[in-house]
Amino acid sequence: MSAPIYPFVPYYLDTYPEEETIQRAKAFYAFMNTRRTVRDFSDKPVPREVIEQLLKTASTAPSGAHKQPWTFCVVSNPALKKQIREAAEKEEYDSYHGRMTPEWLEDLAPLGTDWEKPFLEVAPWLIVVFKKAYDFKPDGSKRNNYYVSESVGIAAGFLISAIHHAGLVTLTHTPSPMNFLTKLLNRPANERPFLLLPVGYPADAVQVPDLQRKPLEEVTAWYD
């Protein structure tokens, strides 16, 4: 086995008495349970520094072989946001008018979604997450990445949590297909669009569906 690239260093983590650990876990759940998908955004500016810190948090996510196979493309240019909206709405229109199955449309109906996506222009920032299927060696040959979708999905989860922690809102937008993002953002051949996140403050008097999350017993299986 070859020598490790990374030196090993001591790791320190604050730990807590059992009761405090329970309370901290409860408090974090209570906070995250207030997170909601929001489709109505304010155009109030969000400082670039905030977005930079959110992306740093996302980049702390674990990844296969520590390859960190993601690129975050951050868009604030109004003209480019308009182009993204127009291209996304074209794909969404086709999906709502023929690509989606009747069952899929029935499941979406209670959420009040449709093919129009004005938030892509209103939100001050769009973060387009790309997954890197492979990287390049110095000689230009390919170097594999591992568990790419899993790694990028975890990073996206970190990012969504960080957005909520900052007092901002987002939604997970995945127009299908998303190849137009590769073209509009001039991304290289080893990157594939994974997720589009509008980021900003919620609009005034915004409303969301009164959804209920599945109770713990429906999403867990215990093996004591």
Helices and strands as residue ranges (DSSP letters): H 18-32, H 48-58, E 70-75, H 78-94, I 95-99, H 102-108, G 109-111, H 119-122, E 125-132, E 134-136, E 142-144, H 148-165, E 169-170, H 179-184, E 191-200, H 216-219
